Amino acid sequence: MEDIERALARMADGTYGLCVTCGDRIPVARLEVIPWAEQCVKCKARGERRR
Ligand SMILES: [Zn+2]
């Protein structure tokens, strides 16, 4: 699954766990549920997306 591969790449470059949209830390509780999450709940809810 591509999301997981991206999460692994982000772990390698040190940005894992940071929201790709606003740069804030994604809460650990969210990462436990969705380890490949790329956005905090706030940005996800707003539907913003950046690649
Ligand atoms: Zn965010």
mmCIF file of the protein (N, C-alpha, C, O) and its ligand, coordinates in Angstrom:
data_MODEL
# 
_entry.id   MODEL 
# 
loop_
_entity.id 
_entity.type 
_entity.pdbx_number_of_molecules 
1 polymer     1 
2 non-polymer 1 
# 
_entity_poly.entity_id                      1 
_entity_poly.type                           'polypeptide(L)' 
_entity_poly.nstd_linkage                   no 
_entity_poly.nstd_monomer                   no 
_entity_poly.pdbx_seq_one_letter_code       MEDIERALARMADGTYGLCVTCGDRIPVARLEVIPWAEQCVKCKARGERRR 
_entity_poly.pdbx_seq_one_letter_code_can   MEDIERALARMADGTYGLCVTCGDRIPVARLEVIPWAEQCVKCKARGERRR 
_entity_poly.pdbx_strand_id                 A 
# 
loop_
_entity_poly_seq.entity_id 
_entity_poly_seq.num 
_entity_poly_seq.mon_id 
_entity_poly_seq.hetero 
1 1  MET n 
1 2  GLU n 
1 3  ASP n 
1 4  ILE n 
1 5  GLU n 
1 6  ARG n 
1 7  ALA n 
1 8  LEU n 
1 9  ALA n 
1 10 ARG n 
1 11 MET n 
1 12 ALA n 
1 13 ASP n 
1 14 GLY n 
1 15 THR n 
1 16 TYR n 
1 17 GLY n 
1 18 LEU n 
1 19 CYS n 
1 20 VAL n 
1 21 THR n 
1 22 CYS n 
1 23 GLY n 
1 24 ASP n 
1 25 ARG n 
1 26 ILE n 
1 27 PRO n 
1 28 VAL n 
1 29 ALA n 
1 30 ARG n 
1 31 LEU n 
1 32 GLU n 
1 33 VAL n 
1 34 ILE n 
1 35 PRO n 
1 36 TRP n 
1 37 ALA n 
1 38 GLU n 
1 39 GLN n 
1 40 CYS n 
1 41 VAL n 
1 42 LYS n 
1 43 CYS n 
1 44 LYS n 
1 45 ALA n 
1 46 ARG n 
1 47 GLY n 
1 48 GLU n 
1 49 ARG n 
1 50 ARG n 
1 51 ARG n 
# 
loop_
_struct_asym.id 
_struct_asym.entity_id 
A 1 
B 2 
# 
loop_
_chem_comp.id 
_chem_comp.type 
_chem_comp.mon_nstd_flag 
ALA 'L-peptide linking' y 
ARG 'L-peptide linking' y 
ASP 'L-peptide linking' y 
CYS 'L-peptide linking' y 
GLN 'L-peptide linking' y 
GLU 'L-peptide linking' y 
GLY 'peptide linking'   y 
ILE 'L-peptide linking' y 
LEU 'L-peptide linking' y 
LYS 'L-peptide linking' y 
MET 'L-peptide linking' y 
PRO 'L-peptide linking' y 
THR 'L-peptide linking' y 
TRP 'L-peptide linking' y 
TYR 'L-peptide linking' y 
VAL 'L-peptide linking' y 
ZN  non-polymer         . 
# 
_pdbx_entity_nonpoly.entity_id   2 
_pdbx_entity_nonpoly.name        ? 
_pdbx_entity_nonpoly.comp_id     ZN 
# 
_pdbx_nonpoly_scheme.asym_id         B 
_pdbx_nonpoly_scheme.entity_id       2 
_pdbx_nonpoly_scheme.mon_id          ZN 
_pdbx_nonpoly_scheme.ndb_seq_num     1 
_pdbx_nonpoly_scheme.pdb_seq_num     101 
_pdbx_nonpoly_scheme.auth_seq_num    101 
_pdbx_nonpoly_scheme.pdb_mon_id      ZN 
_pdbx_nonpoly_scheme.auth_mon_id     ZN 
_pdbx_nonpoly_scheme.pdb_strand_id   A 
_pdbx_nonpoly_scheme.pdb_ins_code    . 
# 
loop_
_atom_site.group_PDB 
_atom_site.id 
_atom_site.type_symbol 
_atom_site.label_atom_id 
_atom_site.label_alt_id 
_atom_site.label_comp_id 
_atom_site.label_asym_id 
_atom_site.label_entity_id 
_atom_site.label_seq_id 
_atom_site.pdbx_PDB_ins_code 
_atom_site.Cartn_x 
_atom_site.Cartn_y 
_atom_site.Cartn_z 
_atom_site.occupancy 
_atom_site.B_iso_or_equiv 
_atom_site.pdbx_formal_charge 
_atom_site.auth_seq_id 
_atom_site.auth_comp_id 
_atom_site.auth_asym_id 
_atom_site.auth_atom_id 
_atom_site.pdbx_PDB_model_num 
ATOM   1   N  N  . MET A 1 1  ? 0.842   -1.201 0.000  1.00 0.00 ? 1   MET A N  1 
ATOM   2   C  CA . MET A 1 1  ? 0.000   0.000  0.000  1.00 0.00 ? 1   MET A CA 1 
ATOM   3   C  C  . MET A 1 1  ? 0.876   1.250  0.000  1.00 0.00 ? 1   MET A C  1 
ATOM   4   O  O  . MET A 1 1  ? 1.804   1.376  0.798  1.00 0.00 ? 1   MET A O  1 
ATOM   5   N  N  . GLU A 1 2  ? 0.570   2.146  -0.887 1.00 0.00 ? 2   GLU A N  1 
ATOM   6   C  CA . GLU A 1 2  ? 1.421   3.312  -1.119 1.00 0.00 ? 2   GLU A CA 1 
ATOM   7   C  C  . GLU A 1 2  ? 1.527   4.249  0.090  1.00 0.00 ? 2   GLU A C  1 
ATOM   8   O  O  . GLU A 1 2  ? 2.580   4.846  0.316  1.00 0.00 ? 2   GLU A O  1 
ATOM   9   N  N  . ASP A 1 3  ? 0.456   4.381  0.860  1.00 0.00 ? 3   ASP A N  1 
ATOM   10  C  CA . ASP A 1 3  ? 0.499   5.238  2.044  1.00 0.00 ? 3   ASP A CA 1 
ATOM   11  C  C  . ASP A 1 3  ? 1.552   4.772  3.034  1.00 0.00 ? 3   ASP A C  1 
ATOM   12  O  O  . ASP A 1 3  ? 2.251   5.583  3.641  1.00 0.00 ? 3   ASP A O  1 
ATOM   13  N  N  . ILE A 1 4  ? 1.658   3.461  3.191  1.00 0.00 ? 4   ILE A N  1 
ATOM   14  C  CA . ILE A 1 4  ? 2.628   2.908  4.133  1.00 0.00 ? 4   ILE A CA 1 
ATOM   15  C  C  . ILE A 1 4  ? 4.045   3.132  3.629  1.00 0.00 ? 4   ILE A C  1 
ATOM   16  O  O  . ILE A 1 4  ? 4.948   3.439  4.408  1.00 0.00 ? 4   ILE A O  1 
ATOM   17  N  N  . GLU A 1 5  ? 4.237   2.978  2.324  1.00 0.00 ? 5   GLU A N  1 
ATOM   18  C  CA . GLU A 1 5  ? 5.567   3.233  1.757  1.00 0.00 ? 5   GLU A CA 1 
ATOM   19  C  C  . GLU A 1 5  ? 5.983   4.682  1.970  1.00 0.00 ? 5   GLU A C  1 
ATOM   20  O  O  . GLU A 1 5  ? 7.140   4.965  2.280  1.00 0.00 ? 5   GLU A O  1 
ATOM   21  N  N  . ARG A 1 6  ? 5.036   5.593  1.804  1.00 0.00 ? 6   ARG A N  1 
ATOM   22  C  CA . ARG A 1 6  ? 5.341   7.007  2.042  1.00 0.00 ? 6   ARG A CA 1 
ATOM   23  C  C  . ARG A 1 6  ? 5.670   7.252  3.510  1.00 0.00 ? 6   ARG A C  1 
ATOM   24  O  O  . ARG A 1 6  ? 6.554   8.045  3.833  1.00 0.00 ? 6   ARG A O  1 
ATOM   25  N  N  . ALA A 1 7  ? 4.952   6.565  4.394  1.00 0.00 ? 7   ALA A N  1 
ATOM   26  C  CA . ALA A 1 7  ? 5.216   6.725  5.820  1.00 0.00 ? 7   ALA A CA 1 
ATOM   27  C  C  . ALA A 1 7  ? 6.633   6.257  6.150  1.00 0.00 ? 7   ALA A C  1 
ATOM   28  O  O  . ALA A 1 7  ? 7.333   6.881  6.947  1.00 0.00 ? 7   ALA A O  1 
ATOM   29  N  N  . LEU A 1 8  ? 7.041   5.163  5.534  1.00 0.00 ? 8   LEU A N  1 
ATOM   30  C  CA . LEU A 1 8  ? 8.400   4.651  5.765  1.00 0.00 ? 8   LEU A CA 1 
ATOM   31  C  C  . LEU A 1 8  ? 9.440   5.641  5.244  1.00 0.00 ? 8   LEU A C  1 
ATOM   32  O  O  . LEU A 1 8  ? 10.467  5.859  5.887  1.00 0.00 ? 8   LEU A O  1 
ATOM   33  N  N  . ALA A 1 9  ? 9.178   6.240  4.083  1.00 0.00 ? 9   ALA A N  1 
ATOM   34  C  CA . ALA A 1 9  ? 10.095  7.230  3.522  1.00 0.00 ? 9   ALA A CA 1 
ATOM   35  C  C  . ALA A 1 9  ? 10.177  8.443  4.446  1.00 0.00 ? 9   ALA A C  1 
ATOM   36  O  O  . ALA A 1 9  ? 11.247  9.026  4.622  1.00 0.00 ? 9   ALA A O  1 
ATOM   37  N  N  . ARG A 1 10 ? 9.054   8.814  5.029  1.00 0.00 ? 10  ARG A N  1 
ATOM   38  C  CA . ARG A 1 10 ? 9.028   9.955  5.932  1.00 0.00 ? 10  ARG A CA 1 
ATOM   39  C  C  . ARG A 1 10 ? 9.768   9.641  7.235  1.00 0.00 ? 10  ARG A C  1 
ATOM   40  O  O  . ARG A 1 10 ? 10.395  10.523 7.823  1.00 0.00 ? 10  ARG A O  1 
ATOM   41  N  N  . MET A 1 11 ? 9.694   8.400  7.679  1.00 0.00 ? 11  MET A N  1 
ATOM   42  C  CA . MET A 1 11 ? 10.472  7.993  8.850  1.00 0.00 ? 11  MET A CA 1 
ATOM   43  C  C  . MET A 1 11 ? 11.961  8.162  8.573  1.00 0.00 ? 11  MET A C  1 
ATOM   44  O  O  . MET A 1 11 ? 12.725  8.625  9.420  1.00 0.00 ? 11  MET A O  1 
ATOM   45  N  N  . ALA A 1 12 ? 12.354  7.767  7.342  1.00 0.00 ? 12  ALA A N  1 
ATOM   46  C  CA . ALA A 1 12 ? 13.769  7.822  6.966  1.00 0.00 ? 12  ALA A CA 1 
ATOM   47  C  C  . ALA A 1 12 ? 14.276  9.260  6.928  1.00 0.00 ? 12  ALA A C  1 
ATOM   48  O  O  . ALA A 1 12 ? 15.419  9.514  7.308  1.00 0.00 ? 12  ALA A O  1 
ATOM   49  N  N  . ASP A 1 13 ? 13.455  10.206 6.478  1.00 0.00 ? 13  ASP A N  1 
ATOM   50  C  CA . ASP A 1 13 ? 13.949  11.583 6.383  1.00 0.00 ? 13  ASP A CA 1 
ATOM   51  C  C  . ASP A 1 13 ? 13.579  12.433 7.595  1.00 0.00 ? 13  ASP A C  1 
ATOM   52  O  O  . ASP A 1 13 ? 13.850  13.634 7.619  1.00 0.00 ? 13  ASP A O  1 
ATOM   53  N  N  . GLY A 1 14 ? 12.968  11.822 8.588  1.00 0.00 ? 14  GLY A N  1 
ATOM   54  C  CA . GLY A 1 14 ? 12.766  12.512 9.864  1.00 0.00 ? 14  GLY A CA 1 
ATOM   55  C  C  . GLY A 1 14 ? 11.500  13.346 9.953  1.00 0.00 ? 14  GLY A C  1 
ATOM   56  O  O  . GLY A 1 14 ? 11.310  14.066 10.932 1.00 0.00 ? 14  GLY A O  1 
ATOM   57  N  N  . THR A 1 15 ? 10.621  13.265 8.944  1.00 0.00 ? 15  THR A N  1 
ATOM   58  C  CA . THR A 1 15 ? 9.399   14.053 9.005  1.00 0.00 ? 15  THR A CA 1 
ATOM   59  C  C  . THR A 1 15 ? 8.194   13.221 9.420  1.00 0.00 ? 15  THR A C  1 
ATOM   60  O  O  . THR A 1 15 ? 7.064   13.707 9.438  1.00 0.00 ? 15  THR A O  1 
ATOM   61  N  N  . TYR A 1 16 ? 8.451   11.960 9.754  1.00 0.00 ? 16  TYR A N  1 
ATOM   62  C  CA . TYR A 1 16 ? 7.336   11.122 10.186 1.00 0.00 ? 16  TYR A CA 1 
ATOM   63  C  C  . TYR A 1 16 ? 6.702   11.696 11.449 1.00 0.00 ? 16  TYR A C  1 
ATOM   64  O  O  . TYR A 1 16 ? 7.399   12.112 12.374 1.00 0.00 ? 16  TYR A O  1 
ATOM   65  N  N  . GLY A 1 17 ? 5.373   11.714 11.474 1.00 0.00 ? 17  GLY A N  1 
ATOM   66  C  CA . GLY A 1 17 ? 4.674   12.210 12.650 1.00 0.00 ? 17  GLY A CA 1 
ATOM   67  C  C  . GLY A 1 17 ? 4.403   13.698 12.602 1.00 0.00 ? 17  GLY A C  1 
ATOM   68  O  O  . GLY A 1 17 ? 3.815   14.257 13.528 1.00 0.00 ? 17  GLY A O  1 
ATOM   69  N  N  . LEU A 1 18 ? 4.837   14.356 11.507 1.00 0.00 ? 18  LEU A N  1 
ATOM   70  C  CA . LEU A 1 18 ? 4.544   15.771 11.324 1.00 0.00 ? 18  LEU A CA 1 
ATOM   71  C  C  . LEU A 1 18 ? 3.483   15.920 10.238 1.00 0.00 ? 18  LEU A C  1 
ATOM   72  O  O  . LEU A 1 18 ? 3.522   15.239 9.214  1.00 0.00 ? 18  LEU A O  1 
ATOM   73  N  N  . CYS A 1 19 ? 2.545   16.814 10.480 1.00 0.00 ? 19  CYS A N  1 
ATOM   74  C  CA . CYS A 1 19 ? 1.501   17.075 9.493  1.00 0.00 ? 19  CYS A CA 1 
ATOM   75  C  C  . CYS A 1 19 ? 2.136   17.663 8.229  1.00 0.00 ? 19  CYS A C  1 
ATOM   76  O  O  . CYS A 1 19 ? 2.901   18.623 8.310  1.00 0.00 ? 19  CYS A O  1 
ATOM   77  N  N  . VAL A 1 20 ? 1.822   17.093 7.070  1.00 0.00 ? 20  VAL A N  1 
ATOM   78  C  CA . VAL A 1 20 ? 2.426   17.573 5.822  1.00 0.00 ? 20  VAL A CA 1 
ATOM   79  C  C  . VAL A 1 20 ? 1.863   18.936 5.417  1.00 0.00 ? 20  VAL A C  1 
ATOM   80  O  O  . VAL A 1 20 ? 2.465   19.640 4.606  1.00 0.00 ? 20  VAL A O  1 
ATOM   81  N  N  . THR A 1 21 ? 0.732   19.303 5.969  1.00 0.00 ? 21  THR A N  1 
ATOM   82  C  CA . THR A 1 21 ? 0.098   20.559 5.583  1.00 0.00 ? 21  THR A CA 1 
ATOM   83  C  C  . THR A 1 21 ? 0.541   21.718 6.464  1.00 0.00 ? 21  THR A C  1 
ATOM   84  O  O  . THR A 1 21 ? 0.941   22.760 5.945  1.00 0.00 ? 21  THR A O  1 
ATOM   85  N  N  . CYS A 1 22 ? 0.478   21.562 7.793  1.00 0.00 ? 22  CYS A N  1 
ATOM   86  C  CA . CYS A 1 22 ? 0.795   22.677 8.679  1.00 0.00 ? 22  CYS A CA 1 
ATOM   87  C  C  . CYS A 1 22 ? 2.111   22.467 9.427  1.00 0.00 ? 22  CYS A C  1 
ATOM   88  O  O  . CYS A 1 22 ? 2.618   23.404 10.043 1.00 0.00 ? 22  CYS A O  1 
ATOM   89  N  N  . GLY A 1 23 ? 2.672   21.264 9.385  1.00 0.00 ? 23  GLY A N  1 
ATOM   90  C  CA . GLY A 1 23 ? 3.946   21.018 10.027 1.00 0.00 ? 23  GLY A CA 1 
ATOM   91  C  C  . GLY A 1 23 ? 3.871   20.727 11.518 1.00 0.00 ? 23  GLY A C  1 
ATOM   92  O  O  . GLY A 1 23 ? 4.892   20.501 12.167 1.00 0.00 ? 23  GLY A O  1 
ATOM   93  N  N  . ASP A 1 24 ? 2.665   20.733 12.052 1.00 0.00 ? 24  ASP A N  1 
ATOM   94  C  CA . ASP A 1 24 ? 2.502   20.400 13.467 1.00 0.00 ? 24  ASP A CA 1 
ATOM   95  C  C  . ASP A 1 24 ? 2.685   18.911 13.685 1.00 0.00 ? 24  ASP A C  1 
ATOM   96  O  O  . ASP A 1 24 ? 2.541   18.105 12.766 1.00 0.00 ? 24  ASP A O  1 
ATOM   97  N  N  . ARG A 1 25 ? 3.005   18.566 14.925 1.00 0.00 ? 25  ARG A N  1 
ATOM   98  C  CA . ARG A 1 25 ? 3.077   17.158 15.280 1.00 0.00 ? 25  ARG A CA 1 
ATOM   99  C  C  . ARG A 1 25 ? 1.698   16.526 15.218 1.00 0.00 ? 25  ARG A C  1 
ATOM   100 O  O  . ARG A 1 25 ? 0.716   17.097 15.693 1.00 0.00 ? 25  ARG A O  1 
ATOM   101 N  N  . ILE A 1 26 ? 1.637   15.344 14.628 1.00 0.00 ? 26  ILE A N  1 
ATOM   102 C  CA . ILE A 1 26 ? 0.398   14.580 14.665 1.00 0.00 ? 26  ILE A CA 1 
ATOM   103 C  C  . ILE A 1 26 ? 0.356   13.855 16.015 1.00 0.00 ? 26  ILE A C  1 
ATOM   104 O  O  . ILE A 1 26 ? 1.325   13.196 16.393 1.00 0.00 ? 26  ILE A O  1 
ATOM   105 N  N  . PRO A 1 27 ? -0.756  13.973 16.740 1.00 0.00 ? 27  PRO A N  1 
ATOM   106 C  CA . PRO A 1 27 ? -0.832  13.338 18.060 1.00 0.00 ? 27  PRO A CA 1 
ATOM   107 C  C  . PRO A 1 27 ? -0.552  11.836 17.998 1.00 0.00 ? 27  PRO A C  1 
ATOM   108 O  O  . PRO A 1 27 ? -1.001  11.136 17.090 1.00 0.00 ? 27  PRO A O  1 
ATOM   109 N  N  . VAL A 1 28 ? 0.199   11.369 18.987 1.00 0.00 ? 28  VAL A N  1 
ATOM   110 C  CA . VAL A 1 28 ? 0.571   9.949  19.023 1.00 0.00 ? 28  VAL A CA 1 
ATOM   111 C  C  . VAL A 1 28 ? -0.669  9.058  18.990 1.00 0.00 ? 28  VAL A C  1 
ATOM   112 O  O  . VAL A 1 28 ? -0.656  7.990  18.378 1.00 0.00 ? 28  VAL A O  1 
ATOM   113 N  N  . ALA A 1 29 ? -1.730  9.497  19.646 1.00 0.00 ? 29  ALA A N  1 
ATOM   114 C  CA . ALA A 1 29 ? -2.961  8.699  19.670 1.00 0.00 ? 29  ALA A CA 1 
ATOM   115 C  C  . ALA A 1 29 ? -3.483  8.473  18.259 1.00 0.00 ? 29  ALA A C  1 
ATOM   116 O  O  . ALA A 1 29 ? -4.019  7.411  17.941 1.00 0.00 ? 29  ALA A O  1 
ATOM   117 N  N  . ARG A 1 30 ? -3.315  9.504  17.405 1.00 0.00 ? 30  ARG A N  1 
ATOM   118 C  CA . ARG A 1 30 ? -3.763  9.368  16.021 1.00 0.00 ? 30  ARG A CA 1 
ATOM   119 C  C  . ARG A 1 30 ? -2.842  8.424  15.254 1.00 0.00 ? 30  ARG A C  1 
ATOM   120 O  O  . ARG A 1 30 ? -3.299  7.616  14.445 1.00 0.00 ? 30  ARG A O  1 
ATOM   121 N  N  . LEU A 1 31 ? -1.547  8.534  15.513 1.00 0.00 ? 31  LEU A N  1 
ATOM   122 C  CA . LEU A 1 31 ? -0.592  7.666  14.815 1.00 0.00 ? 31  LEU A CA 1 
ATOM   123 C  C  . LEU A 1 31 ? -0.757  6.198  15.223 1.00 0.00 ? 31  LEU A C  1 
ATOM   124 O  O  . LEU A 1 31 ? -0.453  5.285  14.455 1.00 0.00 ? 31  LEU A O  1 
ATOM   125 N  N  . GLU A 1 32 ? -1.245  5.996  16.451 1.00 0.00 ? 32  GLU A N  1 
ATOM   126 C  CA . GLU A 1 32 ? -1.470  4.613  16.882 1.00 0.00 ? 32  GLU A CA 1 
ATOM   127 C  C  . GLU A 1 32 ? -2.628  3.997  16.099 1.00 0.00 ? 32  GLU A C  1 
ATOM   128 O  O  . GLU A 1 32 ? -2.632  2.802  15.800 1.00 0.00 ? 32  GLU A O  1 
ATOM   129 N  N  . VAL A 1 33 ? -3.606  4.838  15.774 1.00 0.00 ? 33  VAL A N  1 
ATOM   130 C  CA . VAL A 1 33 ? -4.768  4.348  15.017 1.00 0.00 ? 33  VAL A CA 1 
ATOM   131 C  C  . VAL A 1 33 ? -4.446  4.275  13.534 1.00 0.00 ? 33  VAL A C  1 
ATOM   132 O  O  . VAL A 1 33 ? -4.803  3.313  12.853 1.00 0.00 ? 33  VAL A O  1 
ATOM   133 N  N  . ILE A 1 34 ? -3.755  5.320  13.034 1.00 0.00 ? 34  ILE A N  1 
ATOM   134 C  CA . ILE A 1 34 ? -3.413  5.401  11.607 1.00 0.00 ? 34  ILE A CA 1 
ATOM   135 C  C  . ILE A 1 34 ? -1.921  5.702  11.486 1.00 0.00 ? 34  ILE A C  1 
ATOM   136 O  O  . ILE A 1 34 ? -1.536  6.862  11.336 1.00 0.00 ? 34  ILE A O  1 
ATOM   137 N  N  . PRO A 1 35 ? -1.078  4.667  11.550 1.00 0.00 ? 35  PRO A N  1 
ATOM   138 C  CA . PRO A 1 35 ? 0.377   4.888  11.565 1.00 0.00 ? 35  PRO A CA 1 
ATOM   139 C  C  . PRO A 1 35 ? 0.892   5.637  10.336 1.00 0.00 ? 35  PRO A C  1 
ATOM   140 O  O  . PRO A 1 35 ? 1.957   6.254  10.387 1.00 0.00 ? 35  PRO A O  1 
ATOM   141 N  N  . TRP A 1 36 ? 0.152   5.587  9.249  1.00 0.00 ? 36  TRP A N  1 
ATOM   142 C  CA . TRP A 1 36 ? 0.604   6.260  8.021  1.00 0.00 ? 36  TRP A CA 1 
ATOM   143 C  C  . TRP A 1 36 ? -0.042  7.627  7.843  1.00 0.00 ? 36  TRP A C  1 
ATOM   144 O  O  . TRP A 1 36 ? 0.042   8.214  6.764  1.00 0.00 ? 36  TRP A O  1 
ATOM   145 N  N  . ALA A 1 37 ? -0.691  8.144  8.893  1.00 0.00 ? 37  ALA A N  1 
ATOM   146 C  CA . ALA A 1 37 ? -1.346  9.451  8.792  1.00 0.00 ? 37  ALA A CA 1 
ATOM   147 C  C  . ALA A 1 37 ? -0.340  10.519 8.375  1.00 0.00 ? 37  ALA A C  1 
ATOM   148 O  O  . ALA A 1 37 ? 0.779   10.558 8.887  1.00 0.00 ? 37  ALA A O  1 
ATOM   149 N  N  . GLU A 1 38 ? -0.740  11.384 7.448  1.00 0.00 ? 38  GLU A N  1 
ATOM   150 C  CA . GLU A 1 38 ? 0.142   12.449 6.967  1.00 0.00 ? 38  GLU A CA 1 
ATOM   151 C  C  . GLU A 1 38 ? -0.310  13.819 7.425  1.00 0.00 ? 38  GLU A C  1 
ATOM   152 O  O  . GLU A 1 38 ? 0.415   14.802 7.277  1.00 0.00 ? 38  GLU A O  1 
ATOM   153 N  N  . GLN A 1 39 ? -1.506  13.883 7.979  1.00 0.00 ? 39  GLN A N  1 
ATOM   154 C  CA . GLN A 1 39 ? -2.052  15.174 8.374  1.00 0.00 ? 39  GLN A CA 1 
ATOM   155 C  C  . GLN A 1 39 ? -2.641  15.082 9.770  1.00 0.00 ? 39  GLN A C  1 
ATOM   156 O  O  . GLN A 1 39 ? -3.121  14.026 10.184 1.00 0.00 ? 39  GLN A O  1 
ATOM   157 N  N  . CYS A 1 40 ? -2.600  16.204 10.498 1.00 0.00 ? 40  CYS A N  1 
ATOM   158 C  CA . CYS A 1 40 ? -3.283  16.263 11.782 1.00 0.00 ? 40  CYS A CA 1 
ATOM   159 C  C  . CYS A 1 40 ? -4.792  16.254 11.538 1.00 0.00 ? 40  CYS A C  1 
ATOM   160 O  O  . CYS A 1 40 ? -5.259  16.455 10.417 1.00 0.00 ? 40  CYS A O  1 
ATOM   161 N  N  . VAL A 1 41 ? -5.527  16.021 12.595 1.00 0.00 ? 41  VAL A N  1 
ATOM   162 C  CA . VAL A 1 41 ? -6.985  15.911 12.464 1.00 0.00 ? 41  VAL A CA 1 
ATOM   163 C  C  . VAL A 1 41 ? -7.575  17.189 11.884 1.00 0.00 ? 41  VAL A C  1 
ATOM   164 O  O  . VAL A 1 41 ? -8.510  17.151 11.085 1.00 0.00 ? 41  VAL A O  1 
ATOM   165 N  N  . LYS A 1 42 ? -7.010  18.323 12.302 1.00 0.00 ? 42  LYS A N  1 
ATOM   166 C  CA . LYS A 1 42 ? -7.503  19.630 11.874 1.00 0.00 ? 42  LYS A CA 1 
ATOM   167 C  C  . LYS A 1 42 ? -7.411  19.791 10.355 1.00 0.00 ? 42  LYS A C  1 
ATOM   168 O  O  . LYS A 1 42 ? -8.386  20.170 9.707  1.00 0.00 ? 42  LYS A O  1 
ATOM   169 N  N  . CYS A 1 43 ? -6.241  19.501 9.797  1.00 0.00 ? 43  CYS A N  1 
ATOM   170 C  CA . CYS A 1 43 ? -6.044  19.654 8.356  1.00 0.00 ? 43  CYS A CA 1 
ATOM   171 C  C  . CYS A 1 43 ? -6.835  18.602 7.588  1.00 0.00 ? 43  CYS A C  1 
ATOM   172 O  O  . CYS A 1 43 ? -7.388  18.878 6.523  1.00 0.00 ? 43  CYS A O  1 
ATOM   173 N  N  . LYS A 1 44 ? -6.880  17.408 8.135  1.00 0.00 ? 44  LYS A N  1 
ATOM   174 C  CA . LYS A 1 44 ? -7.634  16.346 7.483  1.00 0.00 ? 44  LYS A CA 1 
ATOM   175 C  C  . LYS A 1 44 ? -9.102  16.769 7.382  1.00 0.00 ? 44  LYS A C  1 
ATOM   176 O  O  . LYS A 1 44 ? -9.745  16.565 6.352  1.00 0.00 ? 44  LYS A O  1 
ATOM   177 N  N  . ALA A 1 45 ? -9.612  17.344 8.434  1.00 0.00 ? 45  ALA A N  1 
ATOM   178 C  CA . ALA A 1 45 ? -11.015 17.766 8.462  1.00 0.00 ? 45  ALA A CA 1 
ATOM   179 C  C  . ALA A 1 45 ? -11.264 18.868 7.440  1.00 0.00 ? 45  ALA A C  1 
ATOM   180 O  O  . ALA A 1 45 ? -12.340 18.941 6.846  1.00 0.00 ? 45  ALA A O  1 
ATOM   181 N  N  . ARG A 1 46 ? -10.261 19.729 7.237  1.00 0.00 ? 46  ARG A N  1 
ATOM   182 C  CA . ARG A 1 46 ? -10.423 20.811 6.263  1.00 0.00 ? 46  ARG A CA 1 
ATOM   183 C  C  . ARG A 1 46 ? -10.252 20.323 4.832  1.00 0.00 ? 46  ARG A C  1 
ATOM   184 O  O  . ARG A 1 46 ? -10.578 21.024 3.874  1.00 0.00 ? 46  ARG A O  1 
ATOM   185 N  N  . GLY A 1 47 ? -9.730  19.097 4.710  1.00 0.00 ? 47  GLY A N  1 
ATOM   186 C  CA . GLY A 1 47 ? -9.606  18.510 3.380  1.00 0.00 ? 47  GLY A CA 1 
ATOM   187 C  C  . GLY A 1 47 ? -8.433  19.048 2.587  1.00 0.00 ? 47  GLY A C  1 
ATOM   188 O  O  . GLY A 1 47 ? -8.385  18.881 1.368  1.00 0.00 ? 47  GLY A O  1 
ATOM   189 N  N  . GLU A 1 48 ? -7.484  19.694 3.257  1.00 0.00 ? 48  GLU A N  1 
ATOM   190 C  CA . GLU A 1 48 ? -6.308  20.204 2.549  1.00 0.00 ? 48  GLU A CA 1 
ATOM   191 C  C  . GLU A 1 48 ? -5.368  19.059 2.252  1.00 0.00 ? 48  GLU A C  1 
ATOM   192 O  O  . GLU A 1 48 ? -5.264  18.101 3.018  1.00 0.00 ? 48  GLU A O  1 
ATOM   193 N  N  . ARG A 1 49 ? -4.700  19.170 1.150  1.00 0.00 ? 49  ARG A N  1 
ATOM   194 C  CA . ARG A 1 49 ? -3.781  18.105 0.775  1.00 0.00 ? 49  ARG A CA 1 
ATOM   195 C  C  . ARG A 1 49 ? -2.613  18.690 -0.005 1.00 0.00 ? 49  ARG A C  1 
ATOM   196 O  O  . ARG A 1 49 ? -2.790  19.527 -0.891 1.00 0.00 ? 49  ARG A O  1 
ATOM   197 N  N  . ARG A 1 50 ? -1.441  18.241 0.338  1.00 0.00 ? 50  ARG A N  1 
ATOM   198 C  CA . ARG A 1 50 ? -0.240  18.723 -0.347 1.00 0.00 ? 50  ARG A CA 1 
ATOM   199 C  C  . ARG A 1 50 ? 0.688   17.555 -0.557 1.00 0.00 ? 50  ARG A C  1 
ATOM   200 O  O  . ARG A 1 50 ? 0.846   16.724 0.337  1.00 0.00 ? 50  ARG A O  1 
ATOM   201 N  N  . ARG A 1 51 ? 1.297   17.471 -1.704 1.00 0.00 ? 51  ARG A N  1 
ATOM   202 C  CA . ARG A 1 51 ? 2.222   16.379 -1.941 1.00 0.00 ? 51  ARG A CA 1 
ATOM   203 C  C  . ARG A 1 51 ? 3.608   16.891 -2.190 1.00 0.00 ? 51  ARG A C  1 
ATOM   204 O  O  . ARG A 1 51 ? 4.527   16.103 -2.411 1.00 0.00 ? 51  ARG A O  1 
HETATM 205 ZN ZN . ZN  B 2 .  ? -2.037  20.035 10.156 1.00 0.00 2 101 ZN  A ZN 1 
# 
